[in-house]
Amino acid sequence: MVTPDPRHEASRDAFVQFDAAEQLRRISIPSYQSVDYVPSEVLLSLVRAQFGEKSGILGAAVNVLYARVQTLVRRFLYKNAEWTPVLASTSEAVSDVTSEVWMALLKDEGSITFGEVRFFPCVVARAQDYLRKQLNELKHGDVSLESLTATDIDGNEIGHLDLKEGDSQDAPEEVVDRLRRAQRLQDLLLAMPKPIRDAVHLRLEFDYTWDQIAEMIGVTSPTAQRYFRLGCETLKKEP
Amino acid sequence: MDAQKDNGRSTASQIITQFLGDHARPTKDDWKTLINQNPWFASDISDAALVNSKVVPLDESEAKSLPAETVSSEDISKALNLVHSIRGQTLTTVQAKVSGIKGPAIRALATESGLDSEVSFMNDILSGAVSAPKRVLKHLASKFDTSVLALVEVFQRAFEARVVPSFKAENGKPVVSAKQRPWAEAVNASSLSAEKKKAFLALDE
């Protein structure tokens, strides 16, 4: 449930009272320090309501607001340039992310949405969510579920489909603890195939039980443990 | 299946977005609480936590001072088309709700909106002939489950779509108003008692 901000409510109420010429003038003010500046939250409300389509207000609001979204997105991606491998190229990335954020802002349901209350964190969170969704589009190079192997108690290499049920050794976590201290865990996790990443992260970071993890990721408990071991085996290979 | 998955992902995105808006620097416990509240989205939230731990935050005051970019007319055109395609149904729905208020329902709506049983005023508001006063607008927005801005737009469109009467002027030229009548003007020109006029004018404060 989103709680409206009284300041923005007052801005909206005041805005509708102006004539079209004054509304257009105010929308065009670029500096947020001007007393007549129209906050992005209010612009988003105008856009979502398709306000002033015939008078040109809607077109002006879209123009200004979209530019503000693009500016924020470009800055965000610039500050997080290390994600560039996840994205096609910087210019394409800005365009793609801006478009995704724009659609999300429009699609949000409810008579008042989060973006209309706190625009900046909403846009940044949406941009971050775009990165999260891109993780699942990543090709993981040679790392596929089928190619991953682990070793059994006797040190024999076995494919993940052949792993026996019921193994409950915790030794790999001690290895992972060392790696976590080296701050490499997150990078390695991000490079893992999704179900393995889920099993490892939910177990190591959040301490969920195997049954909980199994239910969360839609597999059986033994499979969740297998995924976990596969992930740990990958981590063990790190020097 | 894909549609369900997309819908599920969209809802996870909304939950995560709201969470990140409320937590500038979420802790592990914050993320775990979110997972516990939404275990069906545990996989998405787990990834969101990972991404968040690696992302460099953007400072709001720094971002506000950035000069606005120039966007290509092609991108603006696409953005505007998306507004119509995604939000168009919302206005249509509100328009249908407004049009559906007929007969005794108008009197009831007038009464609950603070207009006593002055049906003619409510008719003029719903048809867009008269600008709705603030308090009535807020009540109607709540009644029709929409925003004040959307309702103002619906009334404006109703006004623009009105049928212009053809008539022969007896004296001078025929006049058709190009703008909605302001509330204060409509109230002052009416035959309401002075006390009622004062109360009605106060609805716009």
Boltz contact constraints between the chains, C-beta under 6 A:
constraints:
  - contact:
      token1: [A, 16]
      token2: [B, 152]
      max_distance: 6.0
  - contact:
      token1: [A, 30]
      token2: [B, 68]
      max_distance: 6.0
  - contact:
      token1: [A, 32]
      token2: [B, 64]
      max_distance: 6.0
  - contact:
      token1: [A, 45]
      token2: [B, 149]
      max_distance: 6.0
  - contact:
      token1: [A, 47]
      token2: [B, 83]
      max_distance: 6.0
  - contact:
      token1: [A, 48]
      token2: [B, 87]
      max_distance: 6.0
  - contact:
      token1: [A, 49]
      token2: [B, 147]
      max_distance: 6.0
  - contact:
      token1: [A, 49]
      token2: [B, 149]
      max_distance: 6.0
  - contact:
      token1: [A, 49]
      token2: [B, 150]
      max_distance: 6.0
  - contact:
      token1: [A, 49]
      token2: [B, 153]
      max_distance: 6.0
  - contact:
      token1: [A, 50]
      token2: [B, 87]
      max_distance: 6.0
  - contact:
      token1: [A, 50]
      token2: [B, 91]
      max_distance: 6.0
  - contact:
      token1: [A, 50]
      token2: [B, 153]
      max_distance: 6.0
  - contact:
      token1: [A, 51]
      token2: [B, 149]
      max_distance: 6.0
  - contact:
      token1: [A, 51]
      token2: [B, 153]
      max_distance: 6.0
  - contact:
      token1: [A, 62]
      token2: [B, 79]
      max_distance: 6.0
  - contact:
      token1: [A, 62]
      token2: [B, 80]
      max_distance: 6.0
  - contact:
      token1: [A, 63]
      token2: [B, 76]
      max_distance: 6.0
  - contact:
      token1: [A, 66]
      token2: [B, 71]
      max_distance: 6.0
  - contact:
      token1: [A, 66]
      token2: [B, 79]
      max_distance: 6.0
  - contact:
      token1: [A, 67]
      token2: [B, 68]
      max_distance: 6.0
  - contact:
      token1: [A, 67]
      token2: [B, 69]
      max_distance: 6.0
  - contact:
      token1: [A, 67]
      token2: [B, 71]
      max_distance: 6.0
  - contact:
      token1: [A, 70]
      token2: [B, 69]
      max_distance: 6.0
  - contact:
      token1: [A, 70]
      token2: [B, 71]
      max_distance: 6.0
  - contact:
      token1: [A, 71]
      token2: [B, 66]
      max_distance: 6.0
  - contact:
      token1: [A, 71]
      token2: [B, 68]
      max_distance: 6.0
  - contact:
      token1: [A, 71]
      token2: [B, 69]
      max_distance: 6.0
  - contact:
      token1: [A, 72]
      token2: [B, 63]
      max_distance: 6.0
  - contact:
      token1: [A, 75]
      token2: [B, 63]
      max_distance: 6.0
  - contact:
      token1: [A, 76]
      token2: [B, 58]
      max_distance: 6.0
  - contact:
      token1: [A, 79]
      token2: [B, 56]
      max_distance: 6.0
  - contact:
      token1: [A, 80]
      token2: [B, 55]
      max_distance: 6.0
  - contact:
      token1: [A, 80]
      token2: [B, 56]
      max_distance: 6.0
  - contact:
      token1: [A, 102]
      token2: [B, 79]
      max_distance: 6.0
  - contact:
      token1: [A, 106]
      token2: [B, 86]
      max_distance: 6.0
  - contact:
      token1: [A, 106]
      token2: [B, 87]
      max_distance: 6.0
  - contact:
      token1: [A, 107]
      token2: [B, 86]
      max_distance: 6.0
  - contact:
      token1: [A, 111]
      token2: [B, 146]
      max_distance: 6.0
  - contact:
      token1: [A, 111]
      token2: [B, 147]
      max_distance: 6.0
  - contact:
      token1: [A, 114]
      token2: [B, 18]
      max_distance: 6.0
  - contact:
      token1: [A, 114]
      token2: [B, 21]
      max_distance: 6.0
  - contact:
      token1: [A, 118]
      token2: [B, 21]
      max_distance: 6.0
  - contact:
      token1: [A, 120]
      token2: [B, 60]
      max_distance: 6.0
  - contact:
      token1: [A, 121]
      token2: [B, 21]
      max_distance: 6.0
  - contact:
      token1: [A, 122]
      token2: [B, 21]
      max_distance: 6.0
  - contact:
      token1: [A, 124]
      token2: [B, 58]
      max_distance: 6.0
  - contact:
      token1: [A, 125]
      token2: [B, 17]
      max_distance: 6.0
  - contact:
      token1: [A, 125]
      token2: [B, 20]
      max_distance: 6.0
  - contact:
      token1: [A, 125]
      token2: [B, 21]
      max_distance: 6.0
  - contact:
      token1: [A, 126]
      token2: [B, 17]
      max_distance: 6.0
  - contact:
      token1: [A, 128]
      token2: [B, 51]
      max_distance: 6.0
  - contact:
      token1: [A, 128]
      token2: [B, 55]
      max_distance: 6.0
  - contact:
      token1: [A, 129]
      token2: [B, 13]
      max_distance: 6.0
  - contact:
      token1: [A, 129]
      token2: [B, 16]
      max_distance: 6.0
  - contact:
      token1: [A, 131]
      token2: [B, 51]
      max_distance: 6.0
  - contact:
      token1: [A, 132]
      token2: [B, 47]
      max_distance: 6.0
  - contact:
      token1: [A, 132]
      token2: [B, 48]
      max_distance: 6.0
  - contact:
      token1: [A, 132]
      token2: [B, 51]
      max_distance: 6.0
  - contact:
      token1: [A, 135]
      token2: [B, 47]
      max_distance: 6.0
  - contact:
      token1: [A, 186]
      token2: [B, 53]
      max_distance: 6.0
  - contact:
      token1: [A, 186]
      token2: [B, 54]
      max_distance: 6.0
  - contact:
      token1: [A, 189]
      token2: [B, 50]
      max_distance: 6.0
  - contact:
      token1: [A, 198]
      token2: [B, 43]
      max_distance: 6.0
  - contact:
      token1: [A, 198]
      token2: [B, 46]
      max_distance: 6.0
  - contact:
      token1: [A, 201]
      token2: [B, 46]
      max_distance: 6.0
  - contact:
      token1: [A, 202]
      token2: [B, 46]
      max_distance: 6.0
  - contact:
      token1: [A, 206]
      token2: [B, 32]
      max_distance: 6.0
  - contact:
      token1: [A, 216]
      token2: [B, 39]
      max_distance: 6.0
  - contact:
      token1: [A, 216]
      token2: [B, 42]
      max_distance: 6.0
  - contact:
      token1: [A, 217]
      token2: [B, 43]
      max_distance: 6.0
